[in-house]
Amino acid sequence: MSKPCPSCGHKGRGGEGHCHYEEDTHDYLTKVVLVGDSGVGKTNLLSRFTRNYFSLETRTTIGVEFATRSLHIDGKEIKAQIWDTAGQDRFMSITKAYYRHAVGALLVYDITKYQTFQNLERWIEELRQFTDDDVLIMLVGNKTDLRHLRAVLTEEARQFAEKHQISFIETSALDSSNVDVAFHNLLTAIYRQISKPQKQIDNDGGFKIPENAEHVIVEREETKDKKCCVIQ
C-alpha cells in the first residue's frame, strides 16, 4: 500500500500541482520540525546539520523551509525531512499546517535572550496541540558560542525539560557544537520508537540513546532502490 507524503499527505506521484513524493528510496522517512522564536538560530541549525553551512547574515524565514539528510541507524537508511518554521506571529496560520505528520521536534531558544526561553511555554503548547501525543521533543538551547552573554542558566532549562518530560541539549550552530548530536539523538529515538516492541523512552518521559546503540553514519547520497516507510 502506498505511503503518504509526510508533508501534504498525498500518496505517490501526481499530475501538475500534485506532490511528487517518492516512496521507494529509503527504509524510513521522518518529518521533524524546528520551532521557536524568530532569531534563535533555527535556520542555521538546519543548514549546519544538512549542509555543514553557517550564515552570519540575519535572514528571516518566510513561512517554512525544509532540507533533508540521510542517516544509517541500526542498518536501516533513514531520510530526515527537517522543516524550519517561521517564528513570527504573522506566519502562524502557515506554519501550523506543517506540524501535520511530524514525529519529532526541536524546540529552540537563544541562551542569550531570556524572552525566547519564556516563550517556550507557548511553543510547546502549540506543538502539543497540532502534533500527535507520541511526538518526540528535544529542547535546544542555541548559541553557546556566546556563553559570556548567557541569560538562561543551563539548570533552569534542564528543569523546564524535566517539567515537560522532554530531552535537553545546548548547541552552537556557529561552531557546530552538539548540532549533529542533537539531530542524531532525536532521529535515533524516533526510529527506535517505531521499530521496537518497547519504546526507548526514559521513565520521566524523555528519551535517551542506549549505551550499546549502533554508531550513526552520515550518508549524503539519497538514491537507493529500497522501499520507504513513512514514520508518522
mmCIF file of the C-alpha atoms, coordinates in Angstrom:
data_MODEL
# 
_entry.id   MODEL 
# 
loop_
_atom_site.group_PDB 
_atom_site.id 
_atom_site.type_symbol 
_atom_site.label_atom_id 
_atom_site.label_alt_id 
_atom_site.label_comp_id 
_atom_site.label_asym_id 
_atom_site.label_entity_id 
_atom_site.label_seq_id 
_atom_site.pdbx_PDB_ins_code 
_atom_site.Cartn_x 
_atom_site.Cartn_y 
_atom_site.Cartn_z 
_atom_site.occupancy 
_atom_site.B_iso_or_equiv 
_atom_site.pdbx_formal_charge 
_atom_site.auth_seq_id 
_atom_site.auth_comp_id 
_atom_site.auth_asym_id 
_atom_site.auth_atom_id 
_atom_site.pdbx_PDB_model_num 
ATOM 1   C CA . MET A 1 1   ? 0.000  0.000  0.000   1.00 0.00 ? 1   MET A CA 1 
ATOM 2   C CA . SER A 1 2   ? 1.308  3.419  -0.924  1.00 0.00 ? 2   SER A CA 1 
ATOM 3   C CA . LYS A 1 3   ? 2.509  5.548  1.962   1.00 0.00 ? 3   LYS A CA 1 
ATOM 4   C CA . PRO A 1 4   ? 1.514  9.226  2.157   1.00 0.00 ? 4   PRO A CA 1 
ATOM 5   C CA . CYS A 1 5   ? 3.944  12.110 1.875   1.00 0.00 ? 5   CYS A CA 1 
ATOM 6   C CA . PRO A 1 6   ? 4.679  13.378 5.417   1.00 0.00 ? 6   PRO A CA 1 
ATOM 7   C CA . SER A 1 7   ? 4.270  16.971 4.258   1.00 0.00 ? 7   SER A CA 1 
ATOM 8   C CA . CYS A 1 8   ? 0.961  17.014 2.432   1.00 0.00 ? 8   CYS A CA 1 
ATOM 9   C CA . GLY A 1 9   ? -0.472 13.521 2.852   1.00 0.00 ? 9   GLY A CA 1 
ATOM 10  C CA . HIS A 1 10  ? -0.557 12.859 -0.906  1.00 0.00 ? 10  HIS A CA 1 
ATOM 11  C CA . LYS A 1 11  ? 0.115  9.262  -1.925  1.00 0.00 ? 11  LYS A CA 1 
ATOM 12  C CA . GLY A 1 12  ? 2.544  8.642  -4.752  1.00 0.00 ? 12  GLY A CA 1 
ATOM 13  C CA . ARG A 1 13  ? 3.167  10.654 -7.872  1.00 0.00 ? 13  ARG A CA 1 
ATOM 14  C CA . GLY A 1 14  ? 0.635  13.095 -9.246  1.00 0.00 ? 14  GLY A CA 1 
ATOM 15  C CA . GLY A 1 15  ? -0.038 15.405 -12.128 1.00 0.00 ? 15  GLY A CA 1 
ATOM 16  C CA . GLU A 1 16  ? 0.572  19.103 -12.359 1.00 0.00 ? 16  GLU A CA 1 
ATOM 17  C CA . GLY A 1 17  ? 0.265  20.800 -8.984  1.00 0.00 ? 17  GLY A CA 1 
ATOM 18  C CA . HIS A 1 18  ? 0.446  17.493 -7.134  1.00 0.00 ? 18  HIS A CA 1 
ATOM 19  C CA . CYS A 1 19  ? 3.098  16.146 -4.811  1.00 0.00 ? 19  CYS A CA 1 
ATOM 20  C CA . HIS A 1 20  ? 5.855  14.113 -6.486  1.00 0.00 ? 20  HIS A CA 1 
ATOM 21  C CA . TYR A 1 21  ? 6.857  12.293 -3.324  1.00 0.00 ? 21  TYR A CA 1 
ATOM 22  C CA . GLU A 1 22  ? 8.720  9.042  -3.988  1.00 0.00 ? 22  GLU A CA 1 
ATOM 23  C CA . GLU A 1 23  ? 8.240  6.207  -1.516  1.00 0.00 ? 23  GLU A CA 1 
ATOM 24  C CA . ASP A 1 24  ? 10.896 3.772  -2.697  1.00 0.00 ? 24  ASP A CA 1 
ATOM 25  C CA . THR A 1 25  ? 14.203 5.474  -1.921  1.00 0.00 ? 25  THR A CA 1 
ATOM 26  C CA . HIS A 1 26  ? 14.693 4.876  1.806   1.00 0.00 ? 26  HIS A CA 1 
ATOM 27  C CA . ASP A 1 27  ? 13.677 2.461  4.534   1.00 0.00 ? 27  ASP A CA 1 
ATOM 28  C CA . TYR A 1 28  ? 12.111 5.243  6.588   1.00 0.00 ? 28  TYR A CA 1 
ATOM 29  C CA . LEU A 1 29  ? 11.196 8.873  6.010   1.00 0.00 ? 29  LEU A CA 1 
ATOM 30  C CA . THR A 1 30  ? 10.815 11.041 9.110   1.00 0.00 ? 30  THR A CA 1 
ATOM 31  C CA . LYS A 1 31  ? 9.465  14.547 9.448   1.00 0.00 ? 31  LYS A CA 1 
ATOM 32  C CA . VAL A 1 32  ? 10.982 16.809 12.104  1.00 0.00 ? 32  VAL A CA 1 
ATOM 33  C CA . VAL A 1 33  ? 10.048 20.440 12.764  1.00 0.00 ? 33  VAL A CA 1 
ATOM 34  C CA . LEU A 1 34  ? 12.153 23.243 14.229  1.00 0.00 ? 34  LEU A CA 1 
ATOM 35  C CA . VAL A 1 35  ? 10.103 25.622 16.367  1.00 0.00 ? 35  VAL A CA 1 
ATOM 36  C CA . GLY A 1 36  ? 10.861 28.675 18.472  1.00 0.00 ? 36  GLY A CA 1 
ATOM 37  C CA . ASP A 1 37  ? 11.064 32.453 18.299  1.00 0.00 ? 37  ASP A CA 1 
ATOM 38  C CA . SER A 1 38  ? 12.476 34.292 15.319  1.00 0.00 ? 38  SER A CA 1 
ATOM 39  C CA . GLY A 1 39  ? 16.220 34.852 15.605  1.00 0.00 ? 39  GLY A CA 1 
ATOM 40  C CA . VAL A 1 40  ? 17.073 31.893 17.855  1.00 0.00 ? 40  VAL A CA 1 
ATOM 41  C CA . GLY A 1 41  ? 19.071 30.209 15.084  1.00 0.00 ? 41  GLY A CA 1 
ATOM 42  C CA . LYS A 1 42  ? 16.691 27.578 13.715  1.00 0.00 ? 42  LYS A CA 1 
ATOM 43  C CA . THR A 1 43  ? 17.687 28.186 10.095  1.00 0.00 ? 43  THR A CA 1 
ATOM 44  C CA . ASN A 1 44  ? 21.394 27.920 10.874  1.00 0.00 ? 44  ASN A CA 1 
ATOM 45  C CA . LEU A 1 45  ? 20.849 24.729 12.884  1.00 0.00 ? 45  LEU A CA 1 
ATOM 46  C CA . LEU A 1 46  ? 19.125 23.277 9.833   1.00 0.00 ? 46  LEU A CA 1 
ATOM 47  C CA . SER A 1 47  ? 21.818 24.391 7.383   1.00 0.00 ? 47  SER A CA 1 
ATOM 48  C CA . ARG A 1 48  ? 24.637 23.297 9.700   1.00 0.00 ? 48  ARG A CA 1 
ATOM 49  C CA . PHE A 1 49  ? 23.194 19.790 10.018  1.00 0.00 ? 49  PHE A CA 1 
ATOM 50  C CA . THR A 1 50  ? 22.164 19.285 6.397   1.00 0.00 ? 50  THR A CA 1 
ATOM 51  C CA . ARG A 1 51  ? 24.885 21.247 4.549   1.00 0.00 ? 51  ARG A CA 1 
ATOM 52  C CA . ASN A 1 52  ? 27.527 21.985 7.204   1.00 0.00 ? 52  ASN A CA 1 
ATOM 53  C CA . TYR A 1 53  ? 26.982 25.661 6.456   1.00 0.00 ? 53  TYR A CA 1 
ATOM 54  C CA . PHE A 1 54  ? 26.521 28.718 8.685   1.00 0.00 ? 54  PHE A CA 1 
ATOM 55  C CA . SER A 1 55  ? 25.467 32.185 7.545   1.00 0.00 ? 55  SER A CA 1 
ATOM 56  C CA . LEU A 1 56  ? 26.472 35.271 9.510   1.00 0.00 ? 56  LEU A CA 1 
ATOM 57  C CA . GLU A 1 57  ? 23.758 37.238 7.751   1.00 0.00 ? 57  GLU A CA 1 
ATOM 58  C CA . THR A 1 58  ? 20.481 37.598 9.616   1.00 0.00 ? 58  THR A CA 1 
ATOM 59  C CA . ARG A 1 59  ? 17.648 36.341 7.428   1.00 0.00 ? 59  ARG A CA 1 
ATOM 60  C CA . THR A 1 60  ? 14.046 35.846 8.495   1.00 0.00 ? 60  THR A CA 1 
ATOM 61  C CA . THR A 1 61  ? 12.388 32.610 7.410   1.00 0.00 ? 61  THR A CA 1 
ATOM 62  C CA . ILE A 1 62  ? 9.252  33.335 5.391   1.00 0.00 ? 62  ILE A CA 1 
ATOM 63  C CA . GLY A 1 63  ? 6.647  30.701 6.193   1.00 0.00 ? 63  GLY A CA 1 
ATOM 64  C CA . VAL A 1 64  ? 8.524  27.399 6.114   1.00 0.00 ? 64  VAL A CA 1 
ATOM 65  C CA . GLU A 1 65  ? 11.645 25.904 4.569   1.00 0.00 ? 65  GLU A CA 1 
ATOM 66  C CA . PHE A 1 66  ? 12.953 22.368 4.648   1.00 0.00 ? 66  PHE A CA 1 
ATOM 67  C CA . ALA A 1 67  ? 16.036 20.311 3.888   1.00 0.00 ? 67  ALA A CA 1 
ATOM 68  C CA . THR A 1 68  ? 16.896 16.629 4.070   1.00 0.00 ? 68  THR A CA 1 
ATOM 69  C CA . ARG A 1 69  ? 19.744 14.432 5.191   1.00 0.00 ? 69  ARG A CA 1 
ATOM 70  C CA . SER A 1 70  ? 20.120 10.653 5.227   1.00 0.00 ? 70  SER A CA 1 
ATOM 71  C CA . LEU A 1 71  ? 21.498 8.575  8.091   1.00 0.00 ? 71  LEU A CA 1 
ATOM 72  C CA . HIS A 1 72  ? 22.169 4.899  8.724   1.00 0.00 ? 72  HIS A CA 1 
ATOM 73  C CA . ILE A 1 73  ? 20.731 3.730  12.045  1.00 0.00 ? 73  ILE A CA 1 
ATOM 74  C CA . ASP A 1 74  ? 20.939 0.063  13.044  1.00 0.00 ? 74  ASP A CA 1 
ATOM 75  C CA . GLY A 1 75  ? 21.488 -0.920 9.433   1.00 0.00 ? 75  GLY A CA 1 
ATOM 76  C CA . LYS A 1 76  ? 18.459 0.985  8.150   1.00 0.00 ? 76  LYS A CA 1 
ATOM 77  C CA . GLU A 1 77  ? 18.554 4.034  5.914   1.00 0.00 ? 77  GLU A CA 1 
ATOM 78  C CA . ILE A 1 78  ? 16.658 6.925  7.455   1.00 0.00 ? 78  ILE A CA 1 
ATOM 79  C CA . LYS A 1 79  ? 15.837 10.051 5.482   1.00 0.00 ? 79  LYS A CA 1 
ATOM 80  C CA . ALA A 1 80  ? 15.168 13.024 7.726   1.00 0.00 ? 80  ALA A CA 1 
ATOM 81  C CA . GLN A 1 81  ? 12.956 15.742 6.275   1.00 0.00 ? 81  GLN A CA 1 
ATOM 82  C CA . ILE A 1 82  ? 13.519 18.730 8.557   1.00 0.00 ? 82  ILE A CA 1 
ATOM 83  C CA . TRP A 1 83  ? 11.196 21.722 8.460   1.00 0.00 ? 83  TRP A CA 1 
ATOM 84  C CA . ASP A 1 84  ? 12.259 25.182 9.609   1.00 0.00 ? 84  ASP A CA 1 
ATOM 85  C CA . THR A 1 85  ? 9.178  27.137 10.673  1.00 0.00 ? 85  THR A CA 1 
ATOM 86  C CA . ALA A 1 86  ? 8.910  30.919 10.908  1.00 0.00 ? 86  ALA A CA 1 
ATOM 87  C CA . GLY A 1 87  ? 8.816  32.304 14.436  1.00 0.00 ? 87  GLY A CA 1 
ATOM 88  C CA . GLN A 1 88  ? 6.701  35.398 13.762  1.00 0.00 ? 88  GLN A CA 1 
ATOM 89  C CA . ASP A 1 89  ? 3.028  35.507 14.683  1.00 0.00 ? 89  ASP A CA 1 
ATOM 90  C CA . ARG A 1 90  ? 2.011  36.628 11.183  1.00 0.00 ? 90  ARG A CA 1 
ATOM 91  C CA . PHE A 1 91  ? 3.116  33.265 9.785   1.00 0.00 ? 91  PHE A CA 1 
ATOM 92  C CA . MET A 1 92  ? 1.319  31.126 12.366  1.00 0.00 ? 92  MET A CA 1 
ATOM 93  C CA . SER A 1 93  ? -1.524 30.130 10.061  1.00 0.00 ? 93  SER A CA 1 
ATOM 94  C CA . ILE A 1 94  ? 1.036  28.828 7.565   1.00 0.00 ? 94  ILE A CA 1 
ATOM 95  C CA . THR A 1 95  ? 3.361  27.007 9.921   1.00 0.00 ? 95  THR A CA 1 
ATOM 96  C CA . LYS A 1 96  ? 0.645  25.206 11.874  1.00 0.00 ? 96  LYS A CA 1 
ATOM 97  C CA . ALA A 1 97  ? -0.249 23.233 8.759   1.00 0.00 ? 97  ALA A CA 1 
ATOM 98  C CA . TYR A 1 98  ? 3.290  21.854 8.595   1.00 0.00 ? 98  TYR A CA 1 
ATOM 99  C CA . TYR A 1 99  ? 3.090  20.273 12.050  1.00 0.00 ? 99  TYR A CA 1 
ATOM 100 C CA . ARG A 1 100 ? 0.965  17.544 10.490  1.00 0.00 ? 100 ARG A CA 1 
ATOM 101 C CA . HIS A 1 101 ? 2.702  14.139 10.437  1.00 0.00 ? 101 HIS A CA 1 
ATOM 102 C CA . ALA A 1 102 ? 5.711  15.468 12.397  1.00 0.00 ? 102 ALA A CA 1 
ATOM 103 C CA . VAL A 1 103 ? 7.170  12.734 14.597  1.00 0.00 ? 103 VAL A CA 1 
ATOM 104 C CA . GLY A 1 104 ? 9.881  14.867 16.171  1.00 0.00 ? 104 GLY A CA 1 
ATOM 105 C CA . ALA A 1 105 ? 10.550 18.486 17.078  1.00 0.00 ? 105 ALA A CA 1 
ATOM 106 C CA . LEU A 1 106 ? 13.469 20.630 18.155  1.00 0.00 ? 106 LEU A CA 1 
ATOM 107 C CA . LEU A 1 107 ? 12.188 23.348 20.489  1.00 0.00 ? 107 LEU A CA 1 
ATOM 108 C CA . VAL A 1 108 ? 14.812 26.082 20.158  1.00 0.00 ? 108 VAL A CA 1 
ATOM 109 C CA . TYR A 1 109 ? 15.642 29.136 22.272  1.00 0.00 ? 109 TYR A CA 1 
ATOM 110 C CA . ASP A 1 110 ? 18.574 31.573 22.383  1.00 0.00 ? 110 ASP A CA 1 
ATOM 111 C CA . ILE A 1 111 ? 20.599 31.231 25.595  1.00 0.00 ? 111 ILE A CA 1 
ATOM 112 C CA . THR A 1 112 ? 21.426 34.970 25.418  1.00 0.00 ? 112 THR A CA 1 
ATOM 113 C CA . LYS A 1 113 ? 17.803 36.147 25.186  1.00 0.00 ? 113 LYS A CA 1 
ATOM 114 C CA . TYR A 1 114 ? 15.635 35.248 28.152  1.00 0.00 ? 114 TYR A CA 1 
ATOM 115 C CA . GLN A 1 115 ? 12.411 36.205 26.376  1.00 0.00 ? 115 GLN A CA 1 
ATOM 116 C CA . THR A 1 116 ? 12.944 33.397 23.859  1.00 0.00 ? 116 THR A CA 1 
ATOM 117 C CA . PHE A 1 117 ? 13.091 30.990 26.795  1.00 0.00 ? 117 PHE A CA 1 
ATOM 118 C CA . GLN A 1 118 ? 9.973  32.430 28.407  1.00 0.00 ? 118 GLN A CA 1 
ATOM 119 C CA . ASN A 1 119 ? 8.079  31.986 25.148  1.00 0.00 ? 119 ASN A CA 1 
ATOM 120 C CA . LEU A 1 120 ? 8.762  28.241 25.140  1.00 0.00 ? 120 LEU A CA 1 
ATOM 121 C CA . GLU A 1 121 ? 5.565  27.570 27.080  1.00 0.00 ? 121 GLU A CA 1 
ATOM 122 C CA . ARG A 1 122 ? 3.556  28.939 24.168  1.00 0.00 ? 122 ARG A CA 1 
ATOM 123 C CA . TRP A 1 123 ? 5.570  26.977 21.637  1.00 0.00 ? 123 TRP A CA 1 
ATOM 124 C CA . ILE A 1 124 ? 5.290  23.675 23.444  1.00 0.00 ? 124 ILE A CA 1 
ATOM 125 C CA . GLU A 1 125 ? 1.553  24.202 23.919  1.00 0.00 ? 125 GLU A CA 1 
ATOM 126 C CA . GLU A 1 126 ? 1.219  24.733 20.175  1.00 0.00 ? 126 GLU A CA 1 
ATOM 127 C CA . LEU A 1 127 ? 3.305  21.645 19.460  1.00 0.00 ? 127 LEU A CA 1 
ATOM 128 C CA . ARG A 1 128 ? 1.142  19.504 21.721  1.00 0.00 ? 128 ARG A CA 1 
ATOM 129 C CA . GLN A 1 129 ? -1.981 20.876 20.064  1.00 0.00 ? 129 GLN A CA 1 
ATOM 130 C CA . PHE A 1 130 ? -1.012 20.247 16.448  1.00 0.00 ? 130 PHE A CA 1 
ATOM 131 C CA . THR A 1 131 ? 1.082  17.053 16.680  1.00 0.00 ? 131 THR A CA 1 
ATOM 132 C CA . ASP A 1 132 ? 0.374  13.518 17.850  1.00 0.00 ? 132 ASP A CA 1 
ATOM 133 C CA . ASP A 1 133 ? 0.667  12.608 21.519  1.00 0.00 ? 133 ASP A CA 1 
ATOM 134 C CA . ASP A 1 134 ? 3.775  10.496 20.948  1.00 0.00 ? 134 ASP A CA 1 
ATOM 135 C CA . VAL A 1 135 ? 5.808  13.176 19.141  1.00 0.00 ? 135 VAL A CA 1 
ATOM 136 C CA . LEU A 1 136 ? 9.369  13.291 20.493  1.00 0.00 ? 136 LEU A CA 1 
ATOM 137 C CA . ILE A 1 137 ? 10.549 16.756 21.534  1.00 0.00 ? 137 ILE A CA 1 
ATOM 138 C CA . MET A 1 138 ? 14.071 17.931 22.291  1.00 0.00 ? 138 MET A CA 1 
ATOM 139 C CA . LEU A 1 139 ? 14.712 21.294 23.973  1.00 0.00 ? 139 LEU A CA 1 
ATOM 140 C CA . VAL A 1 140 ? 17.679 23.057 22.353  1.00 0.00 ? 140 VAL A CA 1 
ATOM 141 C CA . GLY A 1 141 ? 19.497 26.000 23.899  1.00 0.00 ? 141 GLY A CA 1 
ATOM 142 C CA . ASN A 1 142 ? 21.348 27.521 20.946  1.00 0.00 ? 142 ASN A CA 1 
ATOM 143 C CA . LYS A 1 143 ? 24.275 29.984 20.643  1.00 0.00 ? 143 LYS A CA 1 
ATOM 144 C CA . THR A 1 144 ? 26.599 28.541 23.300  1.00 0.00 ? 144 THR A CA 1 
ATOM 145 C CA . ASP A 1 145 ? 29.419 30.305 21.456  1.00 0.00 ? 145 ASP A CA 1 
ATOM 146 C CA . LEU A 1 146 ? 28.011 33.435 23.182  1.00 0.00 ? 146 LEU A CA 1 
ATOM 147 C CA . ARG A 1 147 ? 28.109 31.898 26.656  1.00 0.00 ? 147 ARG A CA 1 
ATOM 148 C CA . HIS A 1 148 ? 29.672 35.099 28.014  1.00 0.00 ? 148 HIS A CA 1 
ATOM 149 C CA . LEU A 1 149 ? 26.298 36.736 27.254  1.00 0.00 ? 149 LEU A CA 1 
ATOM 150 C CA . ARG A 1 150 ? 24.262 33.895 28.737  1.00 0.00 ? 150 ARG A CA 1 
ATOM 151 C CA . ALA A 1 151 ? 20.857 34.932 30.094  1.00 0.00 ? 151 ALA A CA 1 
ATOM 152 C CA . VAL A 1 152 ? 19.333 31.463 30.534  1.00 0.00 ? 152 VAL A CA 1 
ATOM 153 C CA . LEU A 1 153 ? 21.037 29.173 33.030  1.00 0.00 ? 153 LEU A CA 1 
ATOM 154 C CA . THR A 1 154 ? 21.573 25.594 31.914  1.00 0.00 ? 154 THR A CA 1 
ATOM 155 C CA . GLU A 1 155 ? 19.961 24.300 35.093  1.00 0.00 ? 155 GLU A CA 1 
ATOM 156 C CA . GLU A 1 156 ? 16.845 26.397 34.539  1.00 0.00 ? 156 GLU A CA 1 
ATOM 157 C CA . ALA A 1 157 ? 16.479 24.978 31.045  1.00 0.00 ? 157 ALA A CA 1 
ATOM 158 C CA . ARG A 1 158 ? 17.035 21.463 32.370  1.00 0.00 ? 158 ARG A CA 1 
ATOM 159 C CA . GLN A 1 159 ? 14.243 21.981 34.890  1.00 0.00 ? 159 GLN A CA 1 
ATOM 160 C CA . PHE A 1 160 ? 11.939 23.128 32.087  1.00 0.00 ? 160 PHE A CA 1 
ATOM 161 C CA . ALA A 1 161 ? 12.753 19.968 30.142  1.00 0.00 ? 161 ALA A CA 1 
ATOM 162 C CA . GLU A 1 162 ? 12.081 17.781 33.171  1.00 0.00 ? 162 GLU A CA 1 
ATOM 163 C CA . LYS A 1 163 ? 8.787  19.554 33.813  1.00 0.00 ? 163 LYS A CA 1 
ATOM 164 C CA . HIS A 1 164 ? 7.600  18.830 30.277  1.00 0.00 ? 164 HIS A CA 1 
ATOM 165 C CA . GLN A 1 165 ? 9.253  15.399 30.100  1.00 0.00 ? 165 GLN A CA 1 
ATOM 166 C CA . ILE A 1 166 ? 11.396 16.174 27.089  1.00 0.00 ? 166 ILE A CA 1 
ATOM 167 C CA . SER A 1 167 ? 15.088 15.837 26.300  1.00 0.00 ? 167 SER A CA 1 
ATOM 168 C CA . PHE A 1 168 ? 17.531 18.766 26.500  1.00 0.00 ? 168 PHE A CA 1 
ATOM 169 C CA . ILE A 1 169 ? 20.809 19.812 24.899  1.00 0.00 ? 169 ILE A CA 1 
ATOM 170 C CA . GLU A 1 170 ? 22.753 23.031 24.275  1.00 0.00 ? 170 GLU A CA 1 
ATOM 171 C CA . THR A 1 171 ? 24.243 23.757 20.857  1.00 0.00 ? 171 THR A CA 1 
ATOM 172 C CA . SER A 1 172 ? 26.090 26.275 18.735  1.00 0.00 ? 172 SER A CA 1 
ATOM 173 C CA . ALA A 1 173 ? 25.220 26.414 15.062  1.00 0.00 ? 173 ALA A CA 1 
ATOM 174 C CA . LEU A 1 174 ? 28.154 28.795 14.565  1.00 0.00 ? 174 LEU A CA 1 
ATOM 175 C CA . ASP A 1 175 ? 30.893 26.429 15.769  1.00 0.00 ? 175 ASP A CA 1 
ATOM 176 C CA . SER A 1 176 ? 28.753 23.275 15.215  1.00 0.00 ? 176 SER A CA 1 
ATOM 177 C CA . SER A 1 177 ? 28.948 22.172 18.857  1.00 0.00 ? 177 SER A CA 1 
ATOM 178 C CA . ASN A 1 178 ? 26.407 19.408 19.575  1.00 0.00 ? 178 ASN A CA 1 
ATOM 179 C CA . VAL A 1 179 ? 24.419 20.080 16.388  1.00 0.00 ? 179 VAL A CA 1 
ATOM 180 C CA . ASP A 1 180 ? 24.948 16.621 14.916  1.00 0.00 ? 180 ASP A CA 1 
ATOM 181 C CA . VAL A 1 181 ? 24.483 15.069 18.355  1.00 0.00 ? 181 VAL A CA 1 
ATOM 182 C CA . ALA A 1 182 ? 21.109 16.763 18.801  1.00 0.00 ? 182 ALA A CA 1 
ATOM 183 C CA . PHE A 1 183 ? 19.718 15.638 15.444  1.00 0.00 ? 183 PHE A CA 1 
ATOM 184 C CA . HIS A 1 184 ? 21.255 12.165 15.642  1.00 0.00 ? 184 HIS A CA 1 
ATOM 185 C CA . ASN A 1 185 ? 19.854 11.507 19.103  1.00 0.00 ? 185 ASN A CA 1 
ATOM 186 C CA . LEU A 1 186 ? 16.387 12.698 18.157  1.00 0.00 ? 186 LEU A CA 1 
ATOM 187 C CA . LEU A 1 187 ? 16.292 10.718 14.914  1.00 0.00 ? 187 LEU A CA 1 
ATOM 188 C CA . THR A 1 188 ? 17.642 7.579  16.558  1.00 0.00 ? 188 THR A CA 1 
ATOM 189 C CA . ALA A 1 189 ? 14.991 7.837  19.256  1.00 0.00 ? 189 ALA A CA 1 
ATOM 190 C CA . ILE A 1 190 ? 12.293 8.298  16.616  1.00 0.00 ? 190 ILE A CA 1 
ATOM 191 C CA . TYR A 1 191 ? 13.462 5.253  14.665  1.00 0.00 ? 191 TYR A CA 1 
ATOM 192 C CA . ARG A 1 192 ? 13.676 3.055  17.744  1.00 0.00 ? 192 ARG A CA 1 
ATOM 193 C CA . GLN A 1 193 ? 10.311 4.203  18.995  1.00 0.00 ? 193 GLN A CA 1 
ATOM 194 C CA . ILE A 1 194 ? 8.576  2.838  15.918  1.00 0.00 ? 194 ILE A CA 1 
ATOM 195 C CA . SER A 1 195 ? 10.819 -0.162 15.240  1.00 0.00 ? 195 SER A CA 1 
ATOM 196 C CA . LYS A 1 196 ? 10.974 -1.806 18.681  1.00 0.00 ? 196 LYS A CA 1 
ATOM 197 C CA . PRO A 1 197 ? 8.226  -3.556 20.656  1.00 0.00 ? 197 PRO A CA 1 
ATOM 198 C CA . GLN A 1 198 ? 9.173  -1.425 23.641  1.00 0.00 ? 198 GLN A CA 1 
ATOM 199 C CA . LYS A 1 199 ? 9.844  2.271  23.103  1.00 0.00 ? 199 LYS A CA 1 
ATOM 200 C CA . GLN A 1 200 ? 13.295 3.550  24.048  1.00 0.00 ? 200 GLN A CA 1 
ATOM 201 C CA . ILE A 1 201 ? 11.907 6.170  26.412  1.00 0.00 ? 201 ILE A CA 1 
ATOM 202 C CA . ASP A 1 202 ? 13.046 7.171  29.897  1.00 0.00 ? 202 ASP A CA 1 
ATOM 203 C CA . ASN A 1 203 ? 10.795 6.756  32.882  1.00 0.00 ? 203 ASN A CA 1 
ATOM 204 C CA . ASP A 1 204 ? 10.460 10.531 33.079  1.00 0.00 ? 204 ASP A CA 1 
ATOM 205 C CA . GLY A 1 205 ? 9.150  10.706 29.530  1.00 0.00 ? 205 GLY A CA 1 
ATOM 206 C CA . GLY A 1 206 ? 12.337 11.975 27.949  1.00 0.00 ? 206 GLY A CA 1 
ATOM 207 C CA . PHE A 1 207 ? 14.401 9.793  25.661  1.00 0.00 ? 207 PHE A CA 1 
ATOM 208 C CA . LYS A 1 208 ? 17.943 8.547  25.597  1.00 0.00 ? 208 LYS A CA 1 
ATOM 209 C CA . ILE A 1 209 ? 20.113 6.547  23.259  1.00 0.00 ? 209 ILE A CA 1 
ATOM 210 C CA . PRO A 1 210 ? 21.095 3.182  24.804  1.00 0.00 ? 210 PRO A CA 1 
ATOM 211 C CA . GLU A 1 211 ? 24.787 2.778  25.561  1.00 0.00 ? 211 GLU A CA 1 
ATOM 212 C CA . ASN A 1 212 ? 25.029 -0.085 23.078  1.00 0.00 ? 212 ASN A CA 1 
ATOM 213 C CA . ALA A 1 213 ? 23.469 1.941  20.269  1.00 0.00 ? 213 ALA A CA 1 
ATOM 214 C CA . GLU A 1 214 ? 24.992 1.446  16.855  1.00 0.00 ? 214 GLU A CA 1 
ATOM 215 C CA . HIS A 1 215 ? 27.077 4.376  15.659  1.00 0.00 ? 215 HIS A CA 1 
ATOM 216 C CA . VAL A 1 216 ? 25.117 6.668  13.363  1.00 0.00 ? 216 VAL A CA 1 
ATOM 217 C CA . ILE A 1 217 ? 26.718 7.027  9.937   1.00 0.00 ? 217 ILE A CA 1 
ATOM 218 C CA . VAL A 1 218 ? 26.016 10.113 7.863   1.00 0.00 ? 218 VAL A CA 1 
ATOM 219 C CA . GLU A 1 219 ? 25.272 9.477  4.204   1.00 0.00 ? 219 GLU A CA 1 
ATOM 220 C CA . ARG A 1 220 ? 24.827 12.315 1.727   1.00 0.00 ? 220 ARG A CA 1 
ATOM 221 C CA . GLU A 1 221 ? 23.625 10.226 -1.219  1.00 0.00 ? 221 GLU A CA 1 
ATOM 222 C CA . GLU A 1 222 ? 19.862 9.759  -1.276  1.00 0.00 ? 222 GLU A CA 1 
ATOM 223 C CA . THR A 1 223 ? 19.284 7.403  -4.206  1.00 0.00 ? 223 THR A CA 1 
ATOM 224 C CA . LYS A 1 224 ? 18.749 3.833  -3.083  1.00 0.00 ? 224 LYS A CA 1 
ATOM 225 C CA . ASP A 1 225 ? 16.432 1.317  -4.670  1.00 0.00 ? 225 ASP A CA 1 
ATOM 226 C CA . LYS A 1 226 ? 14.550 0.472  -1.497  1.00 0.00 ? 226 LYS A CA 1 
ATOM 227 C CA . LYS A 1 227 ? 11.022 0.703  -0.293  1.00 0.00 ? 227 LYS A CA 1 
ATOM 228 C CA . CYS A 1 228 ? 10.398 3.589  2.049   1.00 0.00 ? 228 CYS A CA 1 
ATOM 229 C CA . CYS A 1 229 ? 8.188  3.643  5.087   1.00 0.00 ? 229 CYS A CA 1 
ATOM 230 C CA . VAL A 1 230 ? 6.853  6.968  6.314   1.00 0.00 ? 230 VAL A CA 1 
ATOM 231 C CA . ILE A 1 231 ? 7.199  7.306  10.080  1.00 0.00 ? 231 ILE A CA 1 
ATOM 232 C CA . GLN A 1 232 ? 4.092  9.074  11.269  1.00 0.00 ? 232 GLN A CA 1 
# 
